[in-house]
């Protein structure tokens, strides 16, 4: 399978801050590739280089077979991008926004109008097409922004936090659109802070920290790297939480994660159902009241926490 996006040894510095420190990527054609990492990891910097908005200080990258520095002008006609914030003109209508994008891509007036109407229908925005965007909801604006990235039917799309700020229904709707685009042959590089989003959409994932890829593979392969099962339980009071942590410590193969506010804890174990039974037996022997308990395998949240030492934050940095 041919790679639609490649990056080798990308380096980018901002003064004394190194945003990318030898980043390597290979994104196969016709796939969704997830780029995950904590705030400040360099994800947005990487996207800006790959979309020709920044020049790397070192290294090389290609998109759709074109060098992002040497062939930047030609490359811009073959990519689409949607950032963390909807890049739309509030004073124009939805149709006018998309027609303007079409004209910038040199599609011509007639084709730009046709393409605008096609995309407004696809994103269920037809009823609002002739209203100024300034009065639209946040979810509608995000859909329009993604539609703008598709005006020229680019073979490669860069979606940087595309569902940030959307309600669950709107987010699910965008997931459907992204899946349809890939089914039609597009390649999507997706940065996201929503682990469920990456798990559902991305065929392969790279975890970035401090400007480097520290792990990569399918979601299942990354979960296998973390390994083990998790006993997850909640108790009825703070005293019970502290007691449960002490009682279950001998079963834990890694640090126990405690959410004091929710009175919940997660205990990494080996042995599957037998470990759950053992945990419940120990708690019962100490008369610790358990509200609920269950056994689960690692999630991408666990992978993220294990690999980076921190949880997924809400938004990527603005300066990198």
SULVENHU-V797756 format. One record per run of one state. SS is the DSSP state (helix for helix, strand for strand, loop for the rest). FROM is the first residue (numbers start at 1). TO is the last residue. If there is no record, write none. Layout:
# SULVENHU-V797756
[[SS,FROM,TO] [SS,FROM,TO]]
This chain:
# SULVENHU-V797756
[[loop,1,2] [strand,3,14] [loop,15,16] [strand,17,28] [loop,29,31] [strand,32,37] [loop,38,42] [helix,43,50] [loop,51,57] [strand,58,63] [loop,64,65] [strand,66,67] [loop,68,71] [helix,72,78] [strand,79,82] [loop,83,92] [strand,93,93] [helix,94,104] [loop,105,108] [helix,109,122] [loop,123,125] [helix,126,128] [loop,129,131] [strand,132,132] [helix,133,135] [loop,136,137] [helix,138,149] [loop,150,155] [strand,156,160] [loop,161,167] [helix,168,183] [loop,184,186] [strand,187,191] [loop,192,194] [helix,195,201] [loop,202,203] [strand,204,209] [loop,210,211] [strand,212,217] [loop,218,218] [helix,219,226] [loop,227,228] [strand,229,235] [loop,236,237] [helix,238,251] [loop,252,256] [strand,257,259] [loop,260,263] [strand,264,269] [loop,270,272] [helix,273,285] [loop,286,289] [strand,290,297] [loop,298,299] [helix,300,308] [loop,309,320]]
